[in-house]
Amino acid sequence: MNINIDNYSVMRSLNSVPNIVKTDNDAKLKEQTDKFEAFFIAKILDVSTKSENTLFPKSAGEDIYKSMYNDTMSNKLSGHFGFSELLFNYLKHRG
C-alpha cells in the first residue's frame, strides 16, 4: 500500500488552529505539551517508515534522511493533533 501525503496542504491547514494559551505559565505548559506530542508523533513516524519507502532512495545516508524528515514533521505537526491540547487542559486544571 502506498500512501501519499501532501505536506504543504497539511502545514497550511494547521495555521487555522486557535491558540489556547492565556498566561506566561500557560505558554510554558503549552510548549512542553507540544514537545511531548512531537515526541509521540516522532515515534509513530519512526514505526511507519520502517518498511520499504520510495520517498528516500537507498543510500548510505538513508537513516539520517528518514530521521531528519521524521523530526521535522513531528515538530511541525505537534500541537495540532489534539493530544497536546488534551494534556494541556488536564494539567492546567489539575495544577
N, C-alpha and C positions, 0 to 999 in steps of 0.2 A: 504494500500500500504506500503510495506516495502522496504526501500532504504538502501543499504549497501555502506559505503564509506571506501575505502582503505586509511587510514590516512598516512601510510608510503609512498605510491606512490605519494600522493599529496605533502607531505613535500619534498620528493626527487626531484620532478619536479620543485619546487619553487626555488631551488638553481641555476637554469639556467637563472633567470630573470636578465637583465642587470641593473647595478647601474647607476642612472641618476644624482647623487649628484656630484657637482664640487667644491664648496667652503664650508667654515665653516657655513656661513649663510644658504646655501643650505641644509647642513646636518641638521641644526636645524629645518628648514622649513619641510624637508622630514620627520623628526622624528614626528613632530606634525601632518602632514597629514596622516602618518601611524597610529598614535594613533586615529585620527578621523575615519579612515577606520576600525580600530579594534572595536571601539565603535559601528559603523554601523553594522558590521558583527555580533557582540555580540547580538545586538537587533534582527537580523534576526534569529540567532540560538535560542534565547530565545523563539521566537514565534514558530519556527519549532519543538522544543522539548516539547511543552506544551501537546501534545497528548500522548497517551499511547506509551511508548518507552521500548522496551525489552533490550536496552543497559544497563539500570540501574535498578536493581531489586527494588521492592517496599520495602522500609525500612525507618527507622527514618531519615537517612541522605540523602535520595534521592535528595532533593532540593539542598543540599550542593554539592553533586557529579555532578549534572547537571550544577550548576553554575561554578564549577571549570573546568569542561570539556569545557563549552562554552567560558570561559575566556581564557583558554589555546589555544583553536582552533582559536579564533578571533585574539589573539596576533600573533600566528604563521602564519596565513593567511593574515594578514594586509600587505599592500604594494605590493600585488601580484594580486589583483583583477582589477586593473586599475583605480579605483576611486581615490586612493591616488595620483597616477601619474597625473591624470587629474587635480585634485585640486592643486597639487604642481606646475604644469606648469602654470595654471591660475594665482595663487598667485605670482609666481616668475616674470612673465611678467607684471603683474599689478602693483607690488610694485616698 
